[in-house]
Amino acid sequence: MLAHLGLLPEPCGSSCASCGTVLCPLCGEEARKLLDLASAGRWAPIEAMLAIRPEMVNYQPDKGERSSAGSRRRSFSLLHWAAHAGDEELLSRLLALPGCQLSARTRDGKSASVVALEAKNYGSAALLHAMEKGLGDAHLLPPATPPPTPL
């Protein structure tokens, strides 16, 4: 866990992790620290934690919760932060986590694809939009060779 790095406390180990959005106070604190790391662009420790606790990918702060992140972005999930950062490889890794909720919305109703679009991260927006439409990574494949033109 990341506690040995001094970044996060040890998790409670209870079943609160099964939901991913409703956490005990200790795990909630851990998840808020992950969001603070994401807002600072520090993804290596986040990915290390997600390898152990993948359900935390879906955590979003409750309305009354505070974080050091800007107030406009207080309701971002990790997926929203990755979309804001514009890192398509990171987005793909997050989306591959079991249970990652592509449908997550911020308090003002924005999906991760909208956040990417607003941040002018068009490649990330296209990836997320394709995933939302059920196309998976098909849009990233090179176009098929056109059929030969009849003579």
DSSP file (Angstrom, degrees, kcal/mol; ACC not computed):
  #  RESIDUE AA STRUCTURE BP1 BP2  ACC     N-H-->O    O-->H-N    N-H-->O    O-->H-N    TCO  KAPPA ALPHA  PHI   PSI    X-CA   Y-CA   Z-CA
    1    1 A M    >         0   0    0      0, 0.0     3,-0.7     0, 0.0     4,-0.1   0.000 360.0 360.0 360.0 171.9    0.0    0.0    0.0
    2    2 A L  G > > +     0   0    0      1,-0.2     5,-1.4     7,-0.2     3,-1.3   0.479 360.0  91.2 -84.9  -1.8    1.0    3.6   -0.2
    3    3 A A  G > 5S+     0   0    0      1,-0.3     3,-1.9     2,-0.2    -1,-0.2   0.877  80.2  60.4 -60.3 -36.2    1.1    4.1    3.5
    4    4 A H  G < 5S+     0   0    0     -3,-0.7    -1,-0.3     1,-0.3    -2,-0.1   0.717 100.8  55.1 -66.3 -18.1    4.8    3.1    3.5
    5    5 A L  G < 5S-     0   0    0     -3,-1.3    -1,-0.3    -4,-0.1    -2,-0.2   0.506 114.7-119.0 -86.8  -5.6    5.4    6.1    1.2
    6    6 A G  T < 5S+     0   0    0     -3,-1.9    -3,-0.2    -4,-0.4    -2,-0.1   0.608  90.1 103.6  78.0  11.5    3.8    8.4    3.7
    7    7 A L  S   <S+     0   0    0     -5,-1.4    -4,-0.2     1,-0.2    -3,-0.1   0.812  81.4  21.1 -93.4 -34.5    1.1    9.4    1.2
    8    8 A L  S    S-     0   0    0     -6,-0.8    -2,-0.3    25,-0.0    -1,-0.2  -0.967  74.6-116.5-138.2 148.8   -1.8    7.4    2.5
    9    9 A P        -     0   0    0      0, 0.0    -7,-0.2     0, 0.0    -6,-0.2  -0.369  48.8 -86.7 -74.0 163.3   -2.9    5.7    5.7
   10   10 A E        -     0   0    0     -7,-0.1    20,-0.1    -8,-0.1     2,-0.0  -0.506  52.3-112.3 -65.0 138.8   -3.4    1.9    5.8
   11   11 A P        -     0   0    0      0, 0.0    -1,-0.1     0, 0.0    16,-0.0  -0.289  20.1-114.9 -71.0 162.3   -7.0    1.1    4.7
   12   12 A C        -     0   0    0      1,-0.1     3,-0.1    -3,-0.1    -2,-0.1   0.782  32.9-139.3 -69.3 -27.0   -9.4   -0.3    7.1
   13   13 A G        +     0   0    0      1,-0.2    -1,-0.1     2,-0.0     2,-0.0   0.521  58.3 128.7  79.5   4.2   -9.6   -3.7    5.3
   14   14 A S  S >  S-     0   0    0      1,-0.1     3,-1.0     3,-0.0    -1,-0.2  -0.172  79.3 -91.5 -83.5-176.2  -13.3   -3.9    5.8
   15   15 A S  G >  S+     0   0    0      1,-0.2     3,-2.0     2,-0.1     4,-0.3   0.386  99.6 100.7 -79.9   6.0  -15.9   -4.5    3.2
   16   16 A C  G >> S+     0   0    0      1,-0.3     3,-1.0     2,-0.2     4,-0.9   0.778  72.5  67.8 -60.8 -23.4  -16.4   -0.8    2.5
   17   17 A A  G <4 S+     0   0    0     -3,-1.0    -1,-0.3     1,-0.2    -2,-0.1   0.659  79.9  78.8 -70.7 -14.6  -14.2   -1.3   -0.6
   18   18 A S  G <4 S+     0   0    0     -3,-2.0    -1,-0.2     1,-0.2    -2,-0.2   0.786  97.4  41.0 -68.0 -25.4  -16.8   -3.4   -2.3
   19   19 A C  T <4 S-     0   0    0     -3,-1.0    -1,-0.2     3,-0.3    -2,-0.2   0.903  83.5-154.1 -89.7 -45.6  -18.8   -0.4   -3.4
   20   20 A G  S  < S+     0   0    0     -4,-0.9     3,-0.1     2,-0.4    -3,-0.1   0.175  84.6  54.8  90.9 -19.4  -16.2    2.0   -4.5
   21   21 A T  S    S+     0   0    0      1,-0.3     2,-0.7    38,-0.2    39,-0.2   0.683 100.7  54.0-116.4 -30.0  -18.3    5.1   -3.9
   22   22 A V  S    S+     0   0    0     -6,-0.2    -2,-0.4    37,-0.1    -3,-0.3  -0.925  74.0 169.5-108.3 111.5  -19.4    4.7   -0.2
   23   23 A L        -     0   0    0     -2,-0.7    -6,-0.1    -3,-0.1    -8,-0.0  -0.842  38.4-103.2-122.3 155.3  -16.3    4.2    1.9
   24   24 A C     >  -     0   0    0     -2,-0.3     4,-2.9     1,-0.1     5,-0.2  -0.266  49.9 -96.5 -64.9 165.2  -15.6    4.2    5.6
   25   25 A P  H  > S+     0   0    0      0, 0.0     4,-2.0     0, 0.0     5,-0.1   0.873 124.6  49.2 -55.9 -39.8  -14.0    7.4    6.9
   26   26 A L  H  > S+     0   0    0      2,-0.2     4,-1.9     1,-0.2     5,-0.1   0.935 115.2  42.4 -67.1 -45.4  -10.5    6.0    6.7
   27   27 A C  H  > S+     0   0    0      1,-0.2     4,-2.6     2,-0.2    -1,-0.2   0.840 111.5  56.6 -70.6 -31.5  -10.9    4.7    3.2
   28   28 A G  H  X S+     0   0    0     -4,-2.9     4,-2.4     2,-0.2    -1,-0.2   0.901 106.8  49.3 -62.6 -40.5  -12.7    7.9    2.2
   29   29 A E  H  X S+     0   0    0     -4,-2.0     4,-2.0    -5,-0.2    -2,-0.2   0.913 110.5  50.9 -63.3 -42.3   -9.6    9.8    3.4
   30   30 A E  H  X S+     0   0    0     -4,-1.9     4,-1.7     1,-0.2    -2,-0.2   0.924 111.0  47.9 -59.8 -46.1   -7.4    7.5    1.4
   31   31 A A  H  X S+     0   0    0     -4,-2.6     4,-2.0     1,-0.2    -2,-0.2   0.883 108.5  53.8 -65.6 -39.2   -9.5    8.1   -1.7
   32   32 A R  H  X S+     0   0    0     -4,-2.4     4,-2.2     1,-0.2    -1,-0.2   0.883 106.4  53.2 -62.6 -37.0   -9.5   11.9   -1.3
   33   33 A K  H  X S+     0   0    0     -4,-2.0     4,-2.4     2,-0.2    -1,-0.2   0.885 105.7  53.7 -65.0 -36.5   -5.7   11.8   -1.1
   34   34 A L  H  X S+     0   0    0     -4,-1.7     4,-2.4     2,-0.2    -2,-0.2   0.914 108.8  49.1 -61.8 -41.2   -5.7    9.9   -4.4
   35   35 A L  H  X S+     0   0    0     -4,-2.0     4,-2.4     2,-0.2    -2,-0.2   0.887 109.7  51.6 -65.4 -38.0   -7.9   12.7   -5.9
   36   36 A D  H  X S+     0   0    0     -4,-2.2     4,-1.1     2,-0.2    -1,-0.2   0.901 110.2  49.1 -64.2 -40.0   -5.4   15.3   -4.6
   37   37 A L  H  <>S+     0   0    0     -4,-2.4     5,-2.8     1,-0.2     3,-0.3   0.903 110.8  50.9 -63.9 -40.6   -2.6   13.4   -6.2
   38   38 A A  H ><5S+     0   0    0     -4,-2.4     3,-1.5     1,-0.2    -2,-0.2   0.903 106.0  54.2 -63.7 -41.0   -4.5   13.3   -9.5
   39   39 A S  H 3<5S+     0   0    0     -4,-2.4    -1,-0.2     1,-0.3    -2,-0.2   0.788 110.4  48.1 -64.8 -24.7   -5.1   17.0   -9.3
   40   40 A A  T 3<5S-     0   0    0     -4,-1.1    -1,-0.3    -3,-0.3    -2,-0.2   0.422 117.6-114.8 -92.7   0.0   -1.4   17.5   -9.0
   41   41 A G  T < 5 +     0   0    0     -3,-1.5     2,-1.1    -4,-0.3    -3,-0.2   0.723  68.9 141.4  76.3  21.2   -0.7   15.1  -11.9
   42   42 A R     >< +     0   0    0     -5,-2.8     4,-0.6     1,-0.2    -1,-0.2  -0.697  12.3 155.5 -98.2  82.3    1.1   12.5   -9.7
   43   43 A W  H  >  +     0   0    0     -2,-1.1     4,-2.9     1,-0.2     5,-0.3   0.718  52.0  75.8 -86.4 -23.3   -0.2    9.3  -11.3
   44   44 A A  H  > S+     0   0    0      1,-0.2     4,-1.9     2,-0.2    -1,-0.2   0.937 101.0  41.4 -59.2 -49.4    2.5    6.8  -10.4
   45   45 A P  H  > S+     0   0    0      0, 0.0     4,-2.0     0, 0.0    -1,-0.2   0.844 114.3  54.5 -67.7 -28.6    1.3    6.4   -6.7
   46   46 A I  H  X S+     0   0    0     -4,-0.6     4,-2.8     2,-0.2    -2,-0.2   0.946 108.7  46.8 -66.3 -47.5   -2.3    6.4   -7.8
   47   47 A E  H  X S+     0   0    0     -4,-2.9     4,-1.4     1,-0.2    -1,-0.2   0.851 109.6  54.8 -64.8 -33.0   -1.7    3.5  -10.2
   48   48 A A  H  X S+     0   0    0     -4,-1.9     4,-0.7    -5,-0.3    -1,-0.2   0.918 111.8  44.2 -64.3 -41.9    0.2    1.6   -7.6
   49   49 A M  H >X S+     0   0    0     -4,-2.0     4,-3.3     1,-0.2     3,-1.1   0.907 110.1  54.6 -68.8 -41.3   -2.8    2.0   -5.2
   50   50 A L  H 3< S+     0   0    0     -4,-2.8    -1,-0.2     1,-0.3    -2,-0.2   0.785  98.9  62.8 -65.2 -25.6   -5.3    1.1   -7.9
   51   51 A A  H 3< S+     0   0    0     -4,-1.4    -1,-0.3    -5,-0.2    -2,-0.2   0.816 116.4  31.4 -65.0 -28.5   -3.4   -2.1   -8.6
   52   52 A I  H << S+     0   0    0     -3,-1.1    -2,-0.2    -4,-0.7    -1,-0.2   0.821 136.3  24.7 -94.2 -39.8   -4.3   -3.1   -5.0
   53   53 A R    ><  +     0   0    0     -4,-3.3     3,-2.0     1,-0.1    -1,-0.2  -0.615  65.0 167.1-128.0  69.9   -7.7   -1.4   -4.7
   54   54 A P  G >   +     0   0    0      0, 0.0     3,-1.8     0, 0.0     4,-0.2   0.737  69.6  73.1 -61.4 -22.8   -9.1   -1.0   -8.2
   55   55 A E  G >  S+     0   0    0      1,-0.3     3,-1.3     2,-0.1     4,-0.1   0.706  81.0  73.1 -65.0 -17.7  -12.6   -0.1   -6.8
   56   56 A M  G X  S+     0   0    0     -3,-2.0     3,-1.3     1,-0.3    -1,-0.3   0.612  73.2  84.3 -73.1  -9.8  -11.2    3.3   -5.8
   57   57 A V  G <  S+     0   0    0     -3,-1.8    21,-0.7     1,-0.2    22,-0.6   0.793  91.2  49.3 -59.9 -26.3  -11.2    4.4   -9.4
   58   58 A N  G <  S+     0   0    0     -3,-1.3    -1,-0.2    -4,-0.2    -2,-0.2   0.461  80.1 126.4 -94.5  -1.6  -14.8    5.3   -9.0
   59   59 A Y    <   +     0   0    0     -3,-1.3    19,-0.4    -4,-0.1   -38,-0.2  -0.331  30.5 175.5 -64.6 134.3  -14.6    7.4   -5.9
   60   60 A Q        -     0   0    0    -39,-0.2    17,-0.1    17,-0.1    15,-0.1  -0.997  34.0-108.1-134.1 138.1  -16.1   10.9   -6.0
   61   61 A P        -     0   0    0      0, 0.0     6,-0.0     0, 0.0     2,-0.0  -0.296  34.4-112.0 -64.8 147.0  -16.3   13.2   -3.0
   62   62 A D    >   -     0   0    0      1,-0.1     3,-1.3     4,-0.1     0, 0.0  -0.276  37.9 -96.2 -68.9 165.4  -19.7   13.9   -1.5
   63   63 A K  T 3  S+     0   0    0      1,-0.3    -1,-0.1    12,-0.0    11,-0.0   0.851 123.6  44.4 -54.7 -40.4  -21.2   17.4   -1.8
   64   64 A G  T 3  S+     0   0    0      2,-0.1    -1,-0.3     0, 0.0     2,-0.1   0.560  90.8 106.3 -84.9  -7.6  -19.9   18.5    1.6
   65   65 A E    <   -     0   0    0     -3,-1.3     2,-0.4     1,-0.0     9,-0.0  -0.407  56.0-150.5 -75.8 149.0  -16.4   17.0    1.3
   66   66 A R        +     0   0    0     -2,-0.1     2,-0.3     2,-0.0    -4,-0.1  -0.878  16.4 174.2-115.9 148.9  -13.5   19.3    0.7
   67   67 A S        -     0   0    0     -2,-0.4     7,-0.1     2,-0.3   -34,-0.1  -0.910  45.6-108.0-140.6 171.8  -10.2   18.6   -1.1
   68   68 A S  S    S+     0   0    0     -2,-0.3     3,-0.1     2,-0.0     6,-0.0   0.603  89.0 103.7 -78.6  -8.6   -7.3   20.7   -2.0
   69   69 A A  S    S-     0   0    0      1,-0.1    -2,-0.3     5,-0.1     5,-0.1  -0.296  91.2 -77.1 -68.8 158.2   -8.4   20.6   -5.6
   70   70 A G    >   -     0   0    0      1,-0.1     3,-1.4     3,-0.1     4,-0.2  -0.194  41.0-117.3 -55.9 147.3  -10.1   23.6   -7.1
   71   71 A S  G >  S+     0   0    0      1,-0.3     3,-1.1     2,-0.2     4,-0.2   0.820 113.3  59.1 -60.3 -32.4  -13.7   24.0   -6.2
   72   72 A R  G 3  S+     0   0    0      1,-0.2     3,-0.3     2,-0.1    -1,-0.3   0.796 113.0  39.4 -65.7 -26.8  -14.9   23.6   -9.8
   73   73 A R  G X  S+     0   0    0     -3,-1.4     3,-1.9     1,-0.2    -1,-0.2   0.223  79.2 111.2-108.9  13.5  -13.2   20.2   -9.9
   74   74 A R  T <  S+     0   0    0     -3,-1.1    -1,-0.2     1,-0.3    -2,-0.1   0.762  79.5  51.1 -61.8 -24.2  -14.1   18.9   -6.4
   75   75 A S  T 3  S+     0   0    0     -3,-0.3    -1,-0.3    -4,-0.2     2,-0.1   0.271  81.9 124.6 -99.8  13.8  -16.5   16.3   -7.8
   76   76 A F    <   -     0   0    0     -3,-1.9     2,-0.2    30,-0.1    -3,-0.0  -0.459  49.2-148.5 -68.6 140.6  -14.1   14.8  -10.3
   77   77 A S     >  -     0   0    0     -2,-0.1     4,-2.2   -17,-0.1     5,-0.2  -0.457  38.7 -94.6 -89.6 176.9  -13.4   11.1  -10.2
   78   78 A L  H  > S+     0   0    0    -21,-0.7     4,-2.5   -19,-0.4     5,-0.2   0.875 129.1  56.2 -61.4 -35.5  -10.0    9.8  -11.2
   79   79 A L  H  > S+     0   0    0    -22,-0.6     4,-2.2     2,-0.2    -1,-0.2   0.903 106.5  49.4 -63.0 -40.8  -11.3    9.2  -14.6
   80   80 A H  H  > S+     0   0    0      2,-0.2     4,-2.5     1,-0.2    -2,-0.2   0.909 110.8  50.1 -63.5 -42.1  -12.4   12.9  -14.9
   81   81 A W  H  X S+     0   0    0     -4,-2.2     4,-2.1     2,-0.2    -2,-0.2   0.909 110.7  48.9 -64.1 -40.9   -8.9   13.9  -13.7
   82   82 A A  H  X>S+     0   0    0     -4,-2.5     4,-1.5     2,-0.2     5,-1.2   0.895 111.5  49.9 -65.0 -39.1   -7.2   11.7  -16.3
   83   83 A A  H  <5S+     0   0    0     -4,-2.2    -2,-0.2     1,-0.2    -1,-0.2   0.905 110.1  50.6 -63.7 -41.4   -9.5   13.1  -19.0
   84   84 A H  H  <5S+     0   0    0     -4,-2.5    -2,-0.2     1,-0.2    -1,-0.2   0.866 109.7  50.8 -63.5 -36.7   -8.6   16.6  -17.8
   85   85 A A  H  <5S-     0   0    0     -4,-2.1    -1,-0.2    -5,-0.2    -2,-0.2   0.767 104.0-135.3 -73.9 -25.2   -4.9   15.7  -18.1
   86   86 A G  T  <5 +     0   0    0     -4,-1.5     2,-1.0     1,-0.2    -3,-0.2   0.741  50.2 148.3  80.2  22.9   -5.4   14.4  -21.6
   87   87 A D     >< -     0   0    0     -5,-1.2     4,-2.4     1,-0.2    -1,-0.2  -0.792  24.5-174.8 -96.1 100.8   -3.4   11.2  -21.2
   88   88 A E  H  > S+     0   0    0     -2,-1.0     4,-2.3     1,-0.2    -1,-0.2   0.858  83.2  52.5 -65.8 -36.9   -5.0    8.6  -23.5
   89   89 A E  H  > S+     0   0    0      2,-0.2     4,-2.0     1,-0.2    -1,-0.2   0.919 111.0  47.9 -65.2 -42.1   -2.8    5.8  -22.3
   90   90 A L  H  > S+     0   0    0      2,-0.2     4,-2.6     1,-0.2    -2,-0.2   0.918 110.5  51.9 -63.0 -44.1   -3.7    6.5  -18.7
   91   91 A L  H  X S+     0   0    0     -4,-2.4     4,-2.9     1,-0.2    -2,-0.2   0.915 108.5  51.3 -58.4 -43.4   -7.3    6.7  -19.6
   92   92 A S  H  X S+     0   0    0     -4,-2.3     4,-1.3     1,-0.2    -1,-0.2   0.896 110.2  49.0 -62.1 -40.3   -7.1    3.3  -21.3
   93   93 A R  H  < S+     0   0    0     -4,-2.0     4,-0.4     2,-0.2    -2,-0.2   0.911 113.1  46.9 -66.7 -41.1   -5.5    1.8  -18.2
   94   94 A L  H >< S+     0   0    0     -4,-2.6     3,-1.5     1,-0.2    -2,-0.2   0.924 110.6  52.1 -65.1 -43.1   -8.2    3.3  -15.9
   95   95 A L  H 3< S+     0   0    0     -4,-2.9    -1,-0.2     1,-0.3    -2,-0.2   0.766 103.4  59.6 -64.8 -24.5  -10.9    2.1  -18.2
   96   96 A A  T 3< S+     0   0    0     -4,-1.3    -1,-0.3    -5,-0.2    -2,-0.2   0.602  81.4 106.3 -79.4 -11.3   -9.5   -1.4  -18.1
   97   97 A L  S X  S-     0   0    0     -3,-1.5     3,-1.9    -4,-0.4     2,-0.1  -0.448  87.3 -97.3 -68.7 140.4   -9.9   -1.6  -14.3
   98   98 A P  T 3  S+     0   0    0      0, 0.0    -1,-0.1     0, 0.0    -2,-0.1  -0.360 106.2   8.2 -60.6 129.6  -12.7   -3.9  -13.2
   99   99 A G  T 3  S+     0   0    0      1,-0.2     2,-0.1    -4,-0.1    -3,-0.1   0.490  80.6 164.4  82.4   3.2  -15.9   -1.9  -12.5
  100  100 A C    <   -     0   0    0     -3,-1.9     2,-1.1    -5,-0.2    -1,-0.2  -0.357  34.7-136.1 -57.5 127.1  -14.6    1.4  -13.8
  101  101 A Q    >   +     0   0    0      1,-0.2     3,-1.6    -2,-0.1    -1,-0.1  -0.728  27.8 176.8 -95.6  94.7  -17.7    3.6  -14.3
  102  102 A L  T 3  S+     0   0    0     -2,-1.1    10,-0.5     1,-0.3    -1,-0.2   0.749  80.3  65.4 -63.0 -23.7  -17.5    5.4  -17.6
  103  103 A S  T 3  S+     0   0    0     -3,-0.1    -1,-0.3     8,-0.1    -2,-0.1   0.455  72.2 129.5 -81.0  -0.4  -20.9    6.8  -16.8
  104  104 A A    <   -     0   0    0     -3,-1.6     8,-0.4     1,-0.0     2,-0.4  -0.260  40.3-163.4 -58.8 139.6  -19.7    8.8  -13.8
  105  105 A R        -     0   0    0      6,-0.1     6,-0.2     7,-0.1    -2,-0.1  -0.937  17.0-121.0-124.7 147.1  -20.8   12.4  -13.8
  106  106 A T    >   -     0   0    0      4,-1.9     3,-2.4    -2,-0.4   -30,-0.1  -0.240  45.8 -90.9 -72.1 173.3  -19.6   15.4  -11.9
  107  107 A R  T 3  S+     0   0    0      1,-0.3    -1,-0.1     2,-0.1   -44,-0.0   0.820 131.6  51.7 -58.1 -30.3  -22.0   17.3   -9.7
  108  108 A D  T 3  S-     0   0    0      2,-0.1    -1,-0.3     1,-0.0    -2,-0.0   0.210 125.7-102.4 -94.6  17.4  -22.8   19.6  -12.6
  109  109 A G    <   +     0   0    0     -3,-2.4     2,-0.4     1,-0.2    -2,-0.1   0.621  68.4 149.6  84.1  15.7  -23.5   16.5  -14.9
  110  110 A K        -     0   0    0      4,-0.1    -4,-1.9     2,-0.0    -1,-0.2  -0.694  34.4-146.9 -90.6 131.5  -20.3   16.4  -16.9
  111  111 A S     >  -     0   0    0     -2,-0.4     4,-2.1    -6,-0.2     5,-0.1  -0.369  33.1-103.0 -80.2 169.2  -18.9   13.1  -18.2
  112  112 A A  H  > S+     0   0    0    -10,-0.5     4,-2.4    -8,-0.4     5,-0.2   0.859 122.9  57.0 -62.6 -34.7  -15.2   12.4  -18.5
  113  113 A S  H  > S+     0   0    0      2,-0.2     4,-2.1     1,-0.2    -1,-0.2   0.882 106.9  48.1 -65.9 -36.5  -15.5   12.9  -22.2
  114  114 A V  H  > S+     0   0    0      2,-0.2     4,-2.8     1,-0.2    -1,-0.2   0.901 110.1  52.0 -68.4 -40.7  -17.0   16.4  -21.7
  115  115 A V  H  X S+     0   0    0     -4,-2.1     4,-1.6     2,-0.2    -2,-0.2   0.923 110.9  48.1 -60.4 -43.9  -14.2   17.3  -19.2
  116  116 A A  H  <>S+     0   0    0     -4,-2.4     5,-2.9     2,-0.2    -2,-0.2   0.913 112.0  49.4 -62.6 -42.7  -11.6   16.2  -21.8
  117  117 A L  H ><5S+     0   0    0     -4,-2.1     3,-1.6     1,-0.2    -2,-0.2   0.917 109.6  50.5 -63.3 -44.6  -13.3   18.2  -24.5
  118  118 A E  H 3<5S+     0   0    0     -4,-2.8    -1,-0.2     1,-0.3    -2,-0.2   0.818 109.4  51.8 -63.7 -30.1  -13.5   21.3  -22.3
  119  119 A A  T 3<5S-     0   0    0     -4,-1.6    -1,-0.3    -5,-0.2    -2,-0.2   0.378 117.1-116.8 -85.8   4.6   -9.8   20.9  -21.6
  120  120 A K  T < 5S+     0   0    0     -3,-1.6     2,-1.0     1,-0.2    -3,-0.2   0.798  70.1 140.9  63.3  31.1   -9.1   20.7  -25.3
  121  121 A N     >< +     0   0    0     -5,-2.9     4,-2.4     1,-0.2    -1,-0.2  -0.698  21.3 170.5 -99.9  77.6   -7.8   17.2  -25.0
  122  122 A Y  H  >  +     0   0    0     -2,-1.0     4,-2.3     1,-0.2    -1,-0.2   0.807  69.8  53.7 -67.5 -34.0   -9.4   16.0  -28.2
  123  123 A G  H  > S+     0   0    0      2,-0.2     4,-2.3     1,-0.2    -1,-0.2   0.920 112.3  45.4 -65.6 -42.7   -7.8   12.6  -28.4
  124  124 A S  H  > S+     0   0    0      2,-0.2     4,-2.6     1,-0.2     5,-0.2   0.901 112.1  52.0 -65.4 -41.0   -8.9   11.8  -24.9
  125  125 A A  H  X S+     0   0    0     -4,-2.4     4,-2.6     1,-0.2    -2,-0.2   0.905 110.4  48.4 -61.9 -41.3  -12.4   13.1  -25.7
  126  126 A A  H  X S+     0   0    0     -4,-2.3     4,-2.4     2,-0.2    -2,-0.2   0.915 111.4  49.7 -66.1 -42.9  -12.6   10.9  -28.8
  127  127 A L  H  X S+     0   0    0     -4,-2.3     4,-2.1     2,-0.2    -2,-0.2   0.949 115.1  43.3 -59.2 -50.1  -11.4    7.8  -26.9
  128  128 A L  H  X S+     0   0    0     -4,-2.6     4,-2.5     1,-0.2    -2,-0.2   0.895 112.6  52.2 -65.5 -40.5  -14.0    8.3  -24.1
  129  129 A H  H  X S+     0   0    0     -4,-2.6     4,-1.8    -5,-0.2    -1,-0.2   0.913 109.7  49.6 -62.4 -42.0  -16.8    9.2  -26.6
  130  130 A A  H  <>S+     0   0    0     -4,-2.4     5,-3.1     1,-0.2     6,-0.6   0.900 111.0  49.4 -63.3 -40.5  -16.1    6.0  -28.5
  131  131 A M  H ><5S+     0   0    0     -4,-2.1     3,-1.2     4,-0.2    -2,-0.2   0.901 109.1  52.7 -65.1 -39.8  -16.1    4.0  -25.3
  132  132 A E  H 3<5S+     0   0    0     -4,-2.5    -1,-0.2     1,-0.3    -2,-0.2   0.857 109.5  49.2 -62.9 -34.8  -19.4    5.6  -24.3
  133  133 A K  T 3<5S-     0   0    0     -4,-1.8    -1,-0.3    -5,-0.2    -2,-0.2   0.441 120.1-110.5 -85.8   0.4  -20.9    4.6  -27.7
  134  134 A G  T < 5S+     0   0    0     -3,-1.2    -3,-0.2    -4,-0.3    -2,-0.1   0.690  83.9 122.1  82.3  18.0  -19.7    1.0  -27.2
  135  135 A L    > < -     0   0    0     -5,-3.1     3,-1.9     1,-0.2    -4,-0.2   0.582  49.7-165.3 -88.8  -9.4  -17.0    1.2  -29.9
  136  136 A G  T 3   -     0   0    0     -6,-0.6     3,-0.4     1,-0.3    -1,-0.2  -0.343  63.5 -30.6  60.0-139.4  -14.2    0.3  -27.6
  137  137 A D  T >  S+     0   0    0      1,-0.2     3,-2.0     2,-0.1     4,-0.4   0.238 106.3 110.5 -94.6  12.6  -10.8    1.0  -29.1
  138  138 A A  G X  S+     0   0    0     -3,-1.9     3,-1.3     1,-0.3    -1,-0.2   0.817  70.3  62.2 -59.7 -30.8  -12.0    0.3  -32.7
  139  139 A H  G 3  S+     0   0    0     -3,-0.4    -1,-0.3     1,-0.2    -2,-0.1   0.658  96.4  60.5 -70.7 -12.7  -11.7    4.0  -33.5
  140  140 A L  G <  S+     0   0    0     -3,-2.0    -1,-0.2     2,-0.1    -2,-0.2   0.590  83.7  98.7 -88.8 -10.8   -7.9    3.8  -32.9
  141  141 A L  S <  S-     0   0    0     -3,-1.3     3,-0.1    -4,-0.4    -3,-0.0  -0.446  87.2 -99.9 -74.5 148.9   -7.4    1.2  -35.6
  142  142 A P        -     0   0    0      0, 0.0    -1,-0.1     0, 0.0     3,-0.1  -0.353  51.2 -90.4 -63.6 150.5   -6.1    2.4  -38.9
  143  143 A P        -     0   0    0      0, 0.0    -4,-0.0     0, 0.0    -3,-0.0  -0.272  48.0-100.7 -61.8 148.0   -8.8    2.7  -41.5
  144  144 A A        -     0   0    0      1,-0.1    -3,-0.0    -3,-0.1     0, 0.0  -0.316  43.8 -94.4 -65.6 151.9   -9.4   -0.3  -43.6
  145  145 A T        -     0   0    0      1,-0.1    -1,-0.1    -3,-0.1     0, 0.0  -0.512  47.2-114.3 -66.6 130.0   -7.9   -0.4  -47.1
  146  146 A P        -     0   0    0      0, 0.0     3,-0.1     0, 0.0    -1,-0.1  -0.316  36.1 -97.7 -65.5 150.9  -10.6    0.9  -49.5
  147  147 A P        -     0   0    0      0, 0.0    -3,-0.0     0, 0.0     0, 0.0  -0.306  50.8 -88.2 -64.5 153.2  -11.8   -1.7  -52.0
  148  148 A P        -     0   0    0      0, 0.0     3,-0.0     0, 0.0    -3,-0.0  -0.299  44.9-108.9 -62.4 146.5  -10.2   -1.5  -55.4
  149  149 A T        -     0   0    0     -3,-0.1     2,-0.0     1,-0.1     0, 0.0  -0.617  35.3-115.9 -76.8 129.4  -11.9    0.9  -57.9
  150  150 A P              0   0    0      0, 0.0    -1,-0.1     0, 0.0     0, 0.0  -0.352 360.0 360.0 -65.3 147.7  -13.7   -1.0  -60.6
  151  151 A L              0   0    0     -3,-0.0    -2,-0.0    -2,-0.0     0, 0.0   0.459 360.0 360.0 -83.4 360.0  -12.3   -0.4  -64.1
